[in-house]
C-alpha cells in the first residue's frame, strides 16, 4: 500500500511539473516579439521614437494659400494673427479618405509667425504661436508633436509624430522626424532593429523595394550596440537581415509602421544581388573608350564599382574615383559609373550610364540617376562591402589590407 501511495505521489508531482512547463511555454509564446529559431514568420511590433537619429529626415516646402481658397473643412483662426495663409500636410498620399496636419502662417505685429494645429481639433486658437526663424534641419531640437488619424491597414486609428518646421527659402518647410525600433527575442537572445523611411513626404511607411523605400537596420545583436548606421546596414523591403544564425527577408511593414514582418529564408548564400554577402550580379558594359568589359573577366582581382554624381555641383564623388584609382593602381579593378562622363583619363574604366548598352549594369548597380554608392566585390564574386564613395579612406583600407 505504501508503495502504491508513493507511486501516486510521484505521478502527481510529475504531472504538475509538466503542466507548469506547458504553461511557461504558452506564456512565452504570448510575449510580444518573442520567437524561436523554428519560427518561419516573425510579426514584430515596433515603437515610435522622437527624432531622425539613425535614418535622418527629409524636408519639403509647404504650399500656403489665402484663407479664401478652397479647403476640405473649416478651421477656427486666431484673431491676433493677420495676413493669414493656410497650408495642409497630407498624412497618407494613398488614402481614399484624406487626413491632414493643418498649419497657418501670418504676422503678429511686425513679426512673421506660424501655428501648427498640433492637437488636430481644427482650431488654431489653442495652439502655440511660433516665430519664423532659421531651422537647423540636421538637429532634433524644437520638434513639434502632432496628432492625426491614419490607417493601420485595417482601420483608421489615432496616432502622433514629430515634425521639424521652420524657415526654408524664406517660407515654411516641414519634415517628419521619427524612427521606429523593436527588440526581438529569439531563443532568449535579444536583437534590436531600427526602421526609417527618410524620403517619404507623408507619415506612412511604404513597401517599395527601391532606394526611397522603408529601411530597417540591425542596431544591436545583444553584444554590440551601434551608435551610427551606414549604407551597408540599410536593408530595404525584399532584402535580408541576419538574426542569430538565420537570414530573414524584410517582407513588409504596415501603413503606419506599427508592425514589420520578417520571413526566414535558408537560401541567402545562393542569392545574387548587391547586399553584402550575396553573389555579385554579372554584367557586360561599354566603356567611354568604346571597349566592352565583362564581369567574368574581372575575377582575378578585387573589383570596386564607384557610382559618382555631379548633382548640385558635387565633384567629391568623381574625385574619390580618381583617388582610389591612383592609390591602388593595378592591384584592383576600379570602375566608375556616371551619366554624361566628360573626364576620360587614360588607363581608367568609366561607364556612361546614359548609353543604352549600359542599361544592364545601371539596373544592377545604380538604379537611380544620382548615386554615390561604392561596391567592393571579392575574387569569389561576393559583395564584400558597400558604402558612400566619399568615405573610401575610412572603409576601403579595412577591406583591402588583407585582400590584395
ABEGO torsion letter per residue (X at the ends): XAAAAAAAAAAAAAAAAAAAAAAAAAAAAABBGBBBAABABBBBBBBBBBEAGAAEBBBBBBBBBBAABBBABBBBBBAABBGBBBBBBBABAABABBBBBBBBBBBBEABBBBBBBAAGAGBAAABBBBBBBBBBAABABGBBBBBBBBBAGABBBBBBBBBBBEBBGGBBBBBBBBBBBBBBBBGGBBBBBBBBBAABABABBBABBBAABBBBBBABAGABBBABBBAAABBBBGBBBBBEABBBBBABBBAAGABBBBBBBAAAAABBEABBGBBBBBBBBBBAAGBBBBAAAAAABBBBBBBBBABGGBAAAAAAAAAAAAAAEAABBBBBBBBGBABBBBGBBBBBAABAAAAAAAAAAAGBABBABBBBBBAAGBBABBBBAAAAAAAAAAAAAAAX
